[in-house]
Amino acid sequence: MPKTIKNAKIACIDFSLQKAKMKLGVQVVVDDPSKLEAVRQREADITKERIQMILNAGANVILTTGGIDDMCLKYFVDSGAMAVRRCKKEDLKRIARATGATIVAYLTNLEGEESF
């Protein structure tokens, strides 16, 4: 991961970038072990799609109040972006105010589709 970035485009995010997991109370019953692996692969793909949306928007510095797991950090490193996890919310607000950024709390738009 780079230590300095020139002409940085900063994304201020107020959620975790970790592998998507099922919500509490949701149960998935799988009879075939190969289908279980497909469910796990889809969870990883959802996270990769979210990261790709952020990178496609032009961000090369990502600041988040939540956590970033190792798989997500790998995608950022491969794309040459810098990702900082567990920023304090007050620090993120200060950075957003100084740069004119808007803190994004979720990726969904008004139609319910994920966009960034």
VMD Tcl script that builds the backbone (N, CA, C; Angstrom):
set m [mol new atoms 348]
animate dup $m
set s [atomselect $m all]
$s set {name element resname resid chain x y z} {
  {N N MET 1 A 0.854 -1.166 0.000}
  {CA C MET 1 A 0.000 0.000 0.000}
  {C C MET 1 A 0.905 1.235 0.000}
  {N N PRO 2 A 0.602 2.209 -0.857}
  {CA C PRO 2 A 1.450 3.408 -0.913}
  {C C PRO 2 A 1.347 4.235 0.368}
  {N N LYS 3 A 2.444 4.921 0.711}
  {CA C LYS 3 A 2.458 5.756 1.912}
  {C C LYS 3 A 2.051 7.182 1.594}
  {N N THR 4 A 2.300 7.627 0.367}
  {CA C THR 4 A 1.876 8.966 -0.063}
  {C C THR 4 A 1.182 8.847 -1.413}
  {N N ILE 5 A 0.215 9.724 -1.612}
  {CA C ILE 5 A -0.519 9.752 -2.871}
  {C C ILE 5 A -0.650 11.203 -3.302}
  {N N LYS 6 A -0.229 11.480 -4.519}
  {CA C LYS 6 A -0.373 12.824 -5.073}
  {C C LYS 6 A -1.716 12.912 -5.789}
  {N N ASN 7 A -2.325 14.095 -5.775}
  {CA C ASN 7 A -3.648 14.320 -6.368}
  {C C ASN 7 A -4.668 13.323 -5.812}
  {N N ALA 8 A -4.725 13.260 -4.499}
  {CA C ALA 8 A -5.601 12.294 -3.826}
  {C C ALA 8 A -7.067 12.658 -4.017}
  {N N LYS 9 A -7.861 11.647 -4.242}
  {CA C LYS 9 A -9.319 11.761 -4.258}
  {C C LYS 9 A -9.801 10.942 -3.076}
  {N N ILE 10 A -10.325 11.620 -2.068}
  {CA C ILE 10 A -10.617 10.995 -0.780}
  {C C ILE 10 A -12.075 10.566 -0.699}
  {N N ALA 11 A -12.288 9.331 -0.259}
  {CA C ALA 11 A -13.634 8.830 0.022}
  {C C ALA 11 A -13.770 8.689 1.536}
  {N N CYS 12 A -14.734 9.398 2.120}
  {CA C CYS 12 A -15.006 9.333 3.557}
  {C C CYS 12 A -16.210 8.424 3.761}
  {N N ILE 13 A -16.000 7.291 4.394}
  {CA C ILE 13 A -17.026 6.257 4.499}
  {C C ILE 13 A -17.307 5.962 5.968}
  {N N ASP 14 A -18.598 5.863 6.297}
  {CA C ASP 14 A -19.011 5.621 7.681}
  {C C ASP 14 A -19.602 4.219 7.836}
  {N N PHE 15 A -18.949 3.215 7.248}
  {CA C PHE 15 A -19.370 1.829 7.428}
  {C C PHE 15 A -18.163 0.926 7.222}
  {N N SER 16 A -18.302 -0.319 7.599}
  {CA C SER 16 A -17.196 -1.272 7.490}
  {C C SER 16 A -17.095 -1.829 6.083}
  {N N LEU 17 A -15.888 -2.089 5.671}
  {CA C LEU 17 A -15.644 -2.773 4.402}
  {C C LEU 17 A -15.115 -4.162 4.739}
  {N N GLN 18 A -16.032 -5.017 5.111}
  {CA C GLN 18 A -15.688 -6.384 5.459}
  {C C GLN 18 A -16.584 -7.329 4.682}
  {N N LYS 19 A -16.191 -8.580 4.657}
  {CA C LYS 19 A -16.970 -9.579 3.923}
  {C C LYS 19 A -18.412 -9.557 4.402}
  {N N ALA 20 A -19.335 -9.473 3.454}
  {CA C ALA 20 A -20.757 -9.405 3.782}
  {C C ALA 20 A -21.185 -10.696 4.457}
  {N N LYS 21 A -21.892 -10.557 5.543}
  {CA C LYS 21 A -22.398 -11.723 6.266}
  {C C LYS 21 A -23.912 -11.616 6.360}
  {N N MET 22 A -24.536 -12.742 6.569}
  {CA C MET 22 A -25.984 -12.752 6.727}
  {C C MET 22 A -26.373 -12.008 8.006}
  {N N LYS 23 A -27.519 -11.372 7.992}
  {CA C LYS 23 A -28.012 -10.674 9.174}
  {C C LYS 23 A -28.391 -11.688 10.250}
  {N N LEU 24 A -28.478 -11.211 11.476}
  {CA C LEU 24 A -28.873 -12.094 12.571}
  {C C LEU 24 A -30.282 -12.619 12.333}
  {N N GLY 25 A -30.487 -13.864 12.604}
  {CA C GLY 25 A -31.801 -14.466 12.444}
  {C C GLY 25 A -32.020 -15.079 11.071}
  {N N VAL 26 A -31.105 -14.841 10.124}
  {CA C VAL 26 A -31.228 -15.411 8.786}
  {C C VAL 26 A -30.515 -16.751 8.769}
  {N N GLN 27 A -31.215 -17.768 8.314}
  {CA C GLN 27 A -30.628 -19.094 8.238}
  {C C GLN 27 A -30.647 -19.565 6.795}
  {N N VAL 28 A -29.559 -20.181 6.391}
  {CA C VAL 28 A -29.471 -20.768 5.061}
  {C C VAL 28 A -29.221 -22.255 5.254}
  {N N VAL 29 A -30.123 -23.064 4.754}
  {CA C VAL 29 A -29.981 -24.512 4.867}
  {C C VAL 29 A -29.483 -25.032 3.524}
  {N N VAL 30 A -28.296 -25.655 3.551}
  {CA C VAL 30 A -27.672 -26.150 2.332}
  {C C VAL 30 A -27.444 -27.649 2.480}
  {N N ASP 31 A -27.917 -28.415 1.496}
  {CA C ASP 31 A -27.749 -29.862 1.527}
  {C C ASP 31 A -26.463 -30.295 0.825}
  {N N ASP 32 A -26.078 -29.553 -0.192}
  {CA C ASP 32 A -24.923 -29.914 -1.003}
  {C C ASP 32 A -23.717 -29.051 -0.616}
  {N N PRO 33 A -22.580 -29.647 -0.254}
  {CA C PRO 33 A -21.407 -28.862 0.149}
  {C C PRO 33 A -20.908 -27.898 -0.927}
  {N N SER 34 A -21.091 -28.246 -2.190}
  {CA C SER 34 A -20.644 -27.342 -3.255}
  {C C SER 34 A -21.486 -26.067 -3.272}
  {N N LYS 35 A -22.741 -26.162 -2.872}
  {CA C LYS 35 A -23.588 -24.969 -2.801}
  {C C LYS 35 A -23.173 -24.073 -1.643}
  {N N LEU 36 A -22.667 -24.664 -0.575}
  {CA C LEU 36 A -22.166 -23.871 0.543}
  {C C LEU 36 A -20.993 -23.016 0.097}
  {N N GLU 37 A -20.112 -23.595 -0.691}
  {CA C GLU 37 A -18.971 -22.838 -1.211}
  {C C GLU 37 A -19.448 -21.723 -2.139}
  {N N ALA 38 A -20.524 -21.968 -2.881}
  {CA C ALA 38 A -21.080 -20.927 -3.758}
  {C C ALA 38 A -21.634 -19.764 -2.937}
  {N N VAL 39 A -22.244 -20.052 -1.786}
  {CA C VAL 39 A -22.752 -18.997 -0.907}
  {C C VAL 39 A -21.595 -18.167 -0.370}
  {N N ARG 40 A -20.529 -18.829 0.045}
  {CA C ARG 40 A -19.346 -18.105 0.556}
  {C C ARG 40 A -18.710 -17.256 -0.536}
  {N N GLN 41 A -18.654 -17.793 -1.751}
  {CA C GLN 41 A -18.074 -17.053 -2.870}
  {C C GLN 41 A -18.914 -15.820 -3.186}
  {N N ARG 42 A -20.223 -15.944 -3.099}
  {CA C ARG 42 A -21.106 -14.802 -3.375}
  {C C ARG 42 A -20.925 -13.713 -2.313}
  {N N GLU 43 A -20.742 -14.110 -1.051}
  {CA C GLU 43 A -20.475 -13.127 0.000}
  {C C GLU 43 A -19.199 -12.348 -0.307}
  {N N ALA 44 A -18.165 -13.032 -0.780}
  {CA C ALA 44 A -16.912 -12.364 -1.144}
  {C C ALA 44 A -17.106 -11.475 -2.366}
  {N N ASP 45 A -17.914 -11.920 -3.331}
  {CA C ASP 45 A -18.156 -11.132 -4.537}
  {C C ASP 45 A -18.904 -9.839 -4.231}
  {N N ILE 46 A -19.839 -9.886 -3.282}
  {CA C ILE 46 A -20.578 -8.680 -2.894}
  {C C ILE 46 A -19.615 -7.630 -2.370}
  {N N THR 47 A -18.684 -8.042 -1.529}
  {CA C THR 47 A -17.702 -7.116 -0.977}
  {C C THR 47 A -16.809 -6.566 -2.080}
  {N N LYS 48 A -16.380 -7.422 -2.995}
  {CA C LYS 48 A -15.520 -6.976 -4.098}
  {C C LYS 48 A -16.254 -5.970 -4.978}
  {N N GLU 49 A -17.541 -6.184 -5.225}
  {CA C GLU 49 A -18.330 -5.244 -6.031}
  {C C GLU 49 A -18.422 -3.882 -5.348}
  {N N ARG 50 A -18.598 -3.871 -4.026}
  {CA C ARG 50 A -18.655 -2.608 -3.289}
  {C C ARG 50 A -17.341 -1.850 -3.405}
  {N N ILE 51 A -16.235 -2.562 -3.239}
  {CA C ILE 51 A -14.922 -1.924 -3.341}
  {C C ILE 51 A -14.700 -1.409 -4.754}
  {N N GLN 52 A -15.109 -2.167 -5.741}
  {CA C GLN 52 A -14.943 -1.745 -7.131}
  {C C GLN 52 A -15.757 -0.492 -7.418}
  {N N MET 53 A -16.952 -0.365 -6.835}
  {CA C MET 53 A -17.755 0.855 -7.006}
  {C C MET 53 A -17.016 2.072 -6.469}
  {N N ILE 54 A -16.402 1.913 -5.308}
  {CA C ILE 54 A -15.668 3.023 -4.688}
  {C C ILE 54 A -14.469 3.403 -5.549}
  {N N LEU 55 A -13.744 2.412 -6.038}
  {CA C LEU 55 A -12.571 2.687 -6.862}
  {C C LEU 55 A -12.964 3.263 -8.220}
  {N N ASN 56 A -14.066 2.783 -8.801}
  {CA C ASN 56 A -14.526 3.295 -10.091}
  {C C ASN 56 A -14.988 4.743 -10.005}
  {N N ALA 57 A -15.385 5.174 -8.805}
  {CA C ALA 57 A -15.784 6.568 -8.621}
  {C C ALA 57 A -14.571 7.498 -8.644}
  {N N GLY 58 A -13.369 6.923 -8.618}
  {CA C GLY 58 A -12.160 7.729 -8.713}
  {C C GLY 58 A -11.415 7.898 -7.407}
  {N N ALA 59 A -11.894 7.304 -6.336}
  {CA C ALA 59 A -11.233 7.455 -5.039}
  {C C ALA 59 A -9.943 6.652 -5.018}
  {N N ASN 60 A -8.879 7.283 -4.506}
  {CA C ASN 60 A -7.629 6.553 -4.322}
  {C C ASN 60 A -7.139 6.620 -2.871}
  {N N VAL 61 A -7.882 7.329 -2.011}
  {CA C VAL 61 A -7.661 7.317 -0.570}
  {C C VAL 61 A -9.014 7.052 0.075}
  {N N ILE 62 A -9.121 5.983 0.828}
  {CA C ILE 62 A -10.384 5.600 1.452}
  {C C ILE 62 A -10.214 5.669 2.960}
  {N N LEU 63 A -11.032 6.483 3.613}
  {CA C LEU 63 A -11.023 6.617 5.064}
  {C C LEU 63 A -12.348 6.093 5.581}
  {N N THR 64 A -12.324 5.168 6.516}
  {CA C THR 64 A -13.558 4.594 7.026}
  {C C THR 64 A -13.538 4.524 8.545}
  {N N THR 65 A -14.719 4.675 9.149}
  {CA C THR 65 A -14.848 4.571 10.597}
  {C C THR 65 A -14.912 3.115 11.031}
  {N N GLY 66 A -15.237 2.223 10.117}
  {CA C GLY 66 A -15.349 0.808 10.442}
  {C C GLY 66 A -14.071 0.059 10.132}
  {N N GLY 67 A -14.182 -1.245 10.120}
  {CA C GLY 67 A -13.033 -2.083 9.857}
  {C C GLY 67 A -12.899 -2.424 8.388}
  {N N ILE 68 A -11.711 -2.854 8.017}
  {CA C ILE 68 A -11.439 -3.343 6.663}
  {C C ILE 68 A -10.723 -4.671 6.842}
  {N N ASP 69 A -11.289 -5.745 6.312}
  {CA C ASP 69 A -10.628 -7.029 6.494}
  {C C ASP 69 A -9.506 -7.225 5.471}
  {N N ASP 70 A -8.747 -8.294 5.637}
  {CA C ASP 70 A -7.566 -8.525 4.818}
  {C C ASP 70 A -7.896 -8.672 3.336}
  {N N MET 71 A -9.007 -9.321 3.024}
  {CA C MET 71 A -9.386 -9.508 1.632}
  {C C MET 71 A -9.637 -8.160 0.956}
  {N N CYS 72 A -10.297 -7.262 1.666}
  {CA C CYS 72 A -10.578 -5.939 1.116}
  {C C CYS 72 A -9.291 -5.133 0.951}
  {N N LEU 73 A -8.397 -5.225 1.927}
  {CA C LEU 73 A -7.118 -4.515 1.823}
  {C C LEU 73 A -6.332 -4.997 0.609}
  {N N LYS 74 A -6.432 -6.269 0.304}
  {CA C LYS 74 A -5.744 -6.812 -0.867}
  {C C LYS 74 A -6.240 -6.139 -2.144}
  {N N TYR 75 A -7.558 -5.929 -2.270}
  {CA C TYR 75 A -8.102 -5.277 -3.455}
  {C C TYR 75 A -7.612 -3.837 -3.561}
  {N N PHE 76 A -7.540 -3.137 -2.427}
  {CA C PHE 76 A -7.059 -1.766 -2.448}
  {C C PHE 76 A -5.583 -1.699 -2.824}
  {N N VAL 77 A -4.775 -2.598 -2.278}
  {CA C VAL 77 A -3.348 -2.626 -2.585}
  {C C VAL 77 A -3.132 -2.932 -4.061}
  {N N ASP 78 A -3.884 -3.889 -4.601}
  {CA C ASP 78 A -3.751 -4.252 -6.013}
  {C C ASP 78 A -4.086 -3.081 -6.932}
  {N N SER 79 A -4.993 -2.206 -6.503}
  {CA C SER 79 A -5.386 -1.075 -7.341}
  {C C SER 79 A -4.532 0.166 -7.077}
  {N N GLY 80 A -3.621 0.097 -6.103}
  {CA C GLY 80 A -2.747 1.234 -5.817}
  {C C GLY 80 A -3.396 2.296 -4.951}
  {N N ALA 81 A -4.465 1.958 -4.260}
  {CA C ALA 81 A -5.165 2.909 -3.393}
  {C C ALA 81 A -4.713 2.734 -1.950}
  {N N MET 82 A -4.943 3.768 -1.159}
  {CA C MET 82 A -4.621 3.733 0.268}
  {C C MET 82 A -5.930 3.654 1.044}
  {N N ALA 83 A -6.008 2.724 1.978}
  {CA C ALA 83 A -7.207 2.570 2.801}
  {C C ALA 83 A -6.824 2.673 4.271}
  {N N VAL 84 A -7.550 3.500 5.009}
  {CA C VAL 84 A -7.305 3.690 6.438}
  {C C VAL 84 A -8.571 3.288 7.174}
  {N N ARG 85 A -8.439 2.365 8.113}
  {CA C ARG 85 A -9.604 1.867 8.838}
  {C C ARG 85 A -9.669 2.456 10.241}
  {N N ARG 86 A -10.843 2.379 10.819}
  {CA C ARG 86 A -11.128 2.790 12.190}
  {C C ARG 86 A -10.700 4.223 12.497}
  {N N CYS 87 A -11.010 5.136 11.567}
  {CA C CYS 87 A -10.794 6.561 11.826}
  {C C CYS 87 A -11.857 7.013 12.823}
  {N N LYS 88 A -11.521 7.931 13.685}
  {CA C LYS 88 A -12.524 8.475 14.588}
  {C C LYS 88 A -13.514 9.290 13.779}
  {N N LYS 89 A -14.764 9.226 14.179}
  {CA C LYS 89 A -15.805 9.917 13.431}
  {C C LYS 89 A -15.569 11.430 13.434}
  {N N GLU 90 A -15.104 11.974 14.548}
  {CA C GLU 90 A -14.856 13.412 14.607}
  {C C GLU 90 A -13.709 13.805 13.674}
  {N N ASP 91 A -12.687 12.937 13.546}
  {CA C ASP 91 A -11.595 13.197 12.609}
  {C C ASP 91 A -12.092 13.140 11.166}
  {N N LEU 92 A -12.956 12.179 10.876}
  {CA C LEU 92 A -13.514 12.047 9.536}
  {C C LEU 92 A -14.353 13.268 9.185}
  {N N LYS 93 A -15.122 13.771 10.144}
  {CA C LYS 93 A -15.911 14.982 9.909}
  {C C LYS 93 A -15.009 16.173 9.638}
  {N N ARG 94 A -13.898 16.260 10.374}
  {CA C ARG 94 A -12.954 17.361 10.197}
  {C C ARG 94 A -12.313 17.298 8.801}
  {N N ILE 95 A -11.925 16.112 8.377}
  {CA C ILE 95 A -11.332 15.930 7.044}
  {C C ILE 95 A -12.353 16.270 5.965}
  {N N ALA 96 A -13.593 15.821 6.155}
  {CA C ALA 96 A -14.643 16.108 5.180}
  {C C ALA 96 A -14.900 17.612 5.074}
  {N N ARG 97 A -14.898 18.290 6.204}
  {CA C ARG 97 A -15.121 19.732 6.199}
  {C C ARG 97 A -13.964 20.460 5.507}
  {N N ALA 98 A -12.736 20.004 5.753}
  {CA C ALA 98 A -11.556 20.647 5.178}
  {C C ALA 98 A -11.441 20.412 3.676}
  {N N THR 99 A -11.913 19.262 3.203}
  {CA C THR 99 A -11.769 18.926 1.786}
  {C C THR 99 A -13.043 19.157 0.981}
  {N N GLY 100 A -14.144 19.469 1.651}
  {CA C GLY 100 A -15.412 19.646 0.945}
  {C C GLY 100 A -16.089 18.326 0.610}
  {N N ALA 101 A -15.672 17.274 1.273}
  {CA C ALA 101 A -16.229 15.946 1.009}
  {C C ALA 101 A -17.539 15.749 1.774}
  {N N THR 102 A -18.258 14.718 1.408}
  {CA C THR 102 A -19.459 14.302 2.106}
  {C C THR 102 A -19.215 12.908 2.659}
  {N N ILE 103 A -19.555 12.707 3.914}
  {CA C ILE 103 A -19.393 11.385 4.521}
  {C C ILE 103 A -20.535 10.493 4.038}
  {N N VAL 104 A -20.179 9.345 3.496}
  {CA C VAL 104 A -21.164 8.404 2.971}
  {C C VAL 104 A -21.440 7.354 4.042}
  {N N ALA 105 A -22.716 7.210 4.411}
  {CA C ALA 105 A -23.084 6.266 5.463}
  {C C ALA 105 A -23.514 4.910 4.908}
  {N N TYR 106 A -23.890 4.846 3.641}
  {CA C TYR 106 A -24.306 3.597 3.013}
  {C C TYR 106 A -24.214 3.756 1.509}
  {N N LEU 107 A -24.157 2.639 0.800}
  {CA C LEU 107 A -23.982 2.678 -0.647}
  {C C LEU 107 A -25.285 2.715 -1.432}
  {N N THR 108 A -26.409 2.439 -0.806}
  {CA C THR 108 A -27.662 2.367 -1.556}
  {C C THR 108 A -28.179 3.755 -1.895}
  {N N ASN 109 A -28.823 3.852 -3.058}
  {CA C ASN 109 A -29.457 5.104 -3.452}
  {C C ASN 109 A -30.948 5.028 -3.125}
  {N N LEU 110 A -31.716 6.006 -3.557}
  {CA C LEU 110 A -33.149 6.042 -3.219}
  {C C LEU 110 A -33.949 4.901 -3.837}
  {N N GLU 111 A -33.437 4.316 -4.931}
  {CA C GLU 111 A -34.142 3.197 -5.546}
  {C C GLU 111 A -33.799 1.861 -4.901}
  {N N GLY 112 A -32.862 1.851 -3.956}
  {CA C GLY 112 A -32.482 0.628 -3.280}
  {C C GLY 112 A -31.320 -0.090 -3.927}
  {N N GLU 113 A -30.786 0.469 -5.013}
  {CA C GLU 113 A -29.646 -0.137 -5.678}
  {C C GLU 113 A -28.361 0.427 -5.076}
  {N N GLU 114 A -27.314 -0.372 -5.094}
  {CA C GLU 114 A -26.040 0.100 -4.563}
  {C C GLU 114 A -25.342 0.952 -5.619}
  {N N SER 115 A -24.930 2.145 -5.205}
  {CA C SER 115 A -24.166 3.041 -6.084}
  {C C SER 115 A -23.268 3.885 -5.205}
  {N N PHE 116 A -22.256 4.483 -5.819}
  {CA C PHE 116 A -21.342 5.316 -5.043}
  {C C PHE 116 A -21.084 6.584 -5.812}
}
mol reanalyze $m
mol bondsrecalc $m
mol representation Tube
mol addrep $m
